[in-house]
Amino acid sequence: MKDELAEKGFCHIPNKSDVELTEILSQLGHVINETDVIANSESKSLVTSDKYLDFHTDNHLAKYILWHCKKQAEKGGQSMLCDAEKVYAELTEEEKLALSKIHVYEHKMFPENRNSNPIVREVDGQHKFYYSFWLAREKYRELPVFEKWRDLIQTASHVKIRLEENDILVIDNHRIFHGRTEIIGERNLKRYWLNPDFEPTKTLYSRT
């Protein structure tokens, strides 16, 4: 699993029990948050709505995101994945520098959260990406490099996975942007945020 995560940035593991799920979680690090992602047409939150969800990353303190499918929708609900490294490679060096100066707002779930994070930064020789179109300030959205970045994400080669009951999907949240297609019918996933190097002292509030 970890080799596949390092190579592709994601890993799809079919039909795993709760016992097997616990073992997989233990290999990935500390669970810093878990959420029931249940589709609800009345939800004001994009994450728990049944609407199309555009490509984004979650809280930057989550190195990995794991979803365990409890129930799949009648139609739709496909997980969409985009490799940020491949998109980033399409930029010029000047554009890469400009992108690193654009910050995107982050919800403060933990005391260790920043107010915002750069779209890309380098840590120990590795890129770490953080991106949500709707959390970027309007002045940044109007920049040519941001518009090109968004266009490249939308037109990139995406992986689409329809999780079946008991399937597991794990992604590297610092590399893979994720979203989903519209959900028609009931859909229930359990989502875990994990980090092998960080365990929060407390949660400021729960936010999906």
C-alpha positions as CSV (number, residue, x, y, z in Angstrom):
1,M,0.0,0.0,0.0
2,K,2.7,2.5,1.0
3,D,4.7,1.8,-2.2
4,E,1.6,2.4,-4.3
5,L,0.9,5.6,-2.4
6,A,4.5,6.8,-3.0
7,E,4.3,6.0,-6.7
8,K,0.8,7.1,-7.7
9,G,-0.3,9.2,-4.7
10,F,-3.4,7.0,-4.1
11,C,-4.4,3.4,-3.4
12,H,-7.8,1.7,-4.0
13,I,-8.3,-1.4,-1.8
14,P,-11.5,-3.4,-2.6
15,N,-13.8,-5.0,0.0
16,K,-12.2,-4.7,3.4
17,S,-13.8,-5.4,6.8
18,D,-13.7,-3.1,9.8
19,V,-10.9,-5.3,11.3
20,E,-8.8,-4.9,8.1
21,L,-9.6,-1.2,8.1
22,T,-8.2,-0.8,11.6
23,E,-5.0,-2.5,10.5
24,I,-4.6,-0.2,7.5
25,L,-5.3,2.9,9.6
26,S,-2.5,1.8,12.0
27,Q,0.0,1.7,9.1
28,L,-0.8,5.3,8.1
29,G,-0.3,7.2,11.3
30,H,-2.4,9.0,13.9
31,V,-6.1,9.5,13.1
32,I,-6.5,13.2,13.7
33,N,-10.1,13.5,12.5
34,E,-12.9,11.1,11.5
35,T,-16.2,12.2,9.8
36,D,-19.3,10.5,8.5
37,V,-19.7,11.9,5.0
38,I,-23.4,11.2,4.4
39,A,-25.0,12.7,1.3
40,N,-27.8,15.1,2.2
41,S,-29.6,17.3,-0.3
42,E,-30.4,19.8,2.4
43,S,-26.8,20.2,3.6
44,K,-25.2,23.7,3.4
45,S,-21.7,22.1,3.5
46,L,-20.3,21.1,0.1
47,V,-18.7,18.0,1.6
48,T,-21.9,16.5,2.9
49,S,-24.1,17.7,0.1
50,D,-25.1,15.7,-2.9
51,K,-23.7,18.2,-5.3
52,Y,-20.7,18.0,-7.6
53,L,-17.6,18.7,-5.6
54,D,-14.7,20.4,-7.4
55,F,-11.0,19.4,-7.0
56,H,-9.4,20.4,-3.7
57,T,-7.3,19.3,-0.8
58,D,-8.4,18.9,2.8
59,N,-6.8,20.4,6.0
60,H,-3.0,20.6,5.4
61,L,-2.3,18.7,8.7
62,A,-3.8,15.6,7.1
63,K,-1.0,13.8,5.2
64,Y,-3.4,11.0,4.2
65,I,-7.1,10.8,3.6
66,L,-8.9,7.5,3.8
67,W,-12.5,6.8,2.9
68,H,-14.3,3.6,3.8
69,C,-17.4,3.1,1.8
70,K,-20.4,2.1,3.9
71,K,-23.0,2.5,1.2
72,Q,-22.7,3.7,-2.4
73,A,-25.3,5.9,-4.2
74,E,-27.6,4.5,-6.8
75,K,-25.9,6.8,-9.4
76,G,-23.0,9.1,-9.4
77,G,-20.8,9.6,-6.4
78,Q,-17.6,8.8,-8.3
79,S,-14.4,9.9,-6.5
80,M,-12.3,12.1,-8.8
81,L,-8.5,12.3,-8.4
82,C,-6.0,14.7,-10.0
83,D,-2.2,14.4,-9.6
84,A,-1.0,17.9,-8.7
85,E,2.6,17.0,-9.5
86,K,1.7,16.3,-13.2
87,V,-0.3,19.6,-13.3
88,Y,2.6,21.5,-11.7
89,A,5.0,20.1,-14.3
90,E,3.1,22.0,-17.0
91,L,4.0,25.4,-15.6
92,T,7.0,27.5,-16.4
93,E,9.6,28.2,-13.7
94,E,8.3,31.7,-13.5
95,E,4.8,30.5,-13.0
96,K,5.8,28.0,-10.4
97,L,7.4,30.8,-8.4
98,A,4.3,33.0,-8.7
99,L,2.1,30.1,-7.6
100,S,4.2,29.6,-4.5
101,K,3.3,33.1,-3.4
102,I,-0.5,32.6,-3.6
103,H,-2.0,31.6,-0.3
104,V,-5.4,29.9,0.2
105,Y,-7.5,30.2,3.3
106,E,-7.6,27.3,5.8
107,H,-10.3,26.6,8.4
108,K,-8.7,26.4,11.9
109,M,-9.7,23.0,13.2
110,F,-6.5,22.6,15.2
111,P,-4.4,25.1,17.2
112,E,-1.5,24.2,14.8
113,N,-3.4,25.3,11.7
114,R,-2.3,28.4,9.9
115,N,-4.7,31.1,8.6
116,S,-3.6,30.2,5.1
117,N,-1.2,28.0,3.1
118,P,0.6,28.6,-0.1
119,I,-0.7,26.5,-3.1
120,V,2.8,24.9,-3.3
121,R,5.8,24.8,-1.0
122,E,8.8,22.6,-0.8
123,V,9.6,20.7,2.4
124,D,12.7,18.4,2.6
125,G,12.8,18.3,-1.2
126,Q,9.2,17.3,-1.6
127,H,6.3,19.5,-2.9
128,K,3.3,20.0,-0.7
129,F,0.2,21.2,-2.4
130,Y,-2.8,22.9,-0.8
131,Y,-5.7,24.1,-3.0
132,S,-9.4,24.9,-2.9
133,F,-10.8,27.3,-5.5
134,W,-13.6,28.5,-3.3
135,L,-11.1,29.3,-0.4
136,A,-8.9,31.5,-2.6
137,R,-9.3,35.3,-2.3
138,E,-10.9,37.0,-5.3
139,K,-7.7,39.0,-6.1
140,Y,-5.8,35.7,-6.5
141,R,-8.4,34.1,-8.7
142,E,-8.0,36.9,-11.2
143,L,-4.2,36.4,-11.6
144,P,-3.2,34.8,-15.0
145,V,-1.2,32.1,-13.2
146,F,-4.1,31.1,-11.0
147,E,-6.4,30.9,-14.0
148,K,-3.9,28.7,-15.9
149,W,-3.5,26.5,-12.8
150,R,-7.2,26.0,-12.5
151,D,-7.6,25.3,-16.2
152,L,-4.8,22.7,-16.1
153,I,-6.5,21.0,-13.2
154,Q,-9.8,20.9,-15.0
155,T,-8.4,19.6,-18.2
156,A,-5.9,17.1,-16.8
157,S,-6.2,13.4,-17.0
158,H,-8.3,12.4,-14.0
159,V,-8.8,9.1,-12.3
160,K,-12.4,8.3,-11.5
161,I,-13.2,5.5,-8.9
162,R,-16.7,4.4,-7.9
163,L,-16.3,2.9,-4.5
164,E,-18.4,-0.1,-3.7
165,E,-19.5,-1.2,-0.3
166,N,-16.5,-1.9,2.0
167,D,-14.0,-0.5,-0.5
168,I,-11.2,1.7,0.8
169,L,-9.6,4.7,-1.0
170,V,-6.4,6.3,0.4
171,I,-4.8,9.4,-1.1
172,D,-1.8,11.6,-0.3
173,N,-3.5,14.8,0.6
174,H,-0.3,16.8,-0.1
175,R,-0.2,15.6,-3.7
176,I,-3.6,14.4,-5.0
177,F,-6.5,16.8,-5.4
178,H,-9.9,15.1,-5.0
179,G,-13.5,15.8,-5.8
180,R,-16.6,13.8,-6.7
181,T,-19.4,13.7,-9.2
182,E,-23.0,14.5,-8.3
183,I,-24.7,12.0,-6.0
184,I,-28.1,10.5,-6.7
185,G,-29.5,8.5,-3.9
186,E,-28.1,7.6,-0.5
187,R,-24.3,7.5,0.0
188,N,-22.3,7.0,3.2
189,L,-18.6,7.1,3.5
190,K,-16.4,7.2,6.7
191,R,-13.6,9.7,6.2
192,Y,-10.3,9.6,8.2
193,W,-7.6,12.2,8.2
194,L,-4.2,10.7,9.2
195,N,-0.7,12.0,9.8
196,P,2.3,9.8,10.8
197,D,4.2,12.8,12.2
198,F,1.6,14.8,14.0
199,E,-1.0,14.3,16.7
200,P,-3.1,17.3,17.7
201,T,-3.3,18.4,21.3
202,K,-7.0,19.2,20.8
203,T,-9.6,20.0,18.2
204,L,-10.9,23.6,18.2
205,Y,-14.2,22.6,16.6
206,S,-15.6,20.0,14.3
207,R,-15.9,21.0,10.6
208,T,-16.5,18.8,7.6
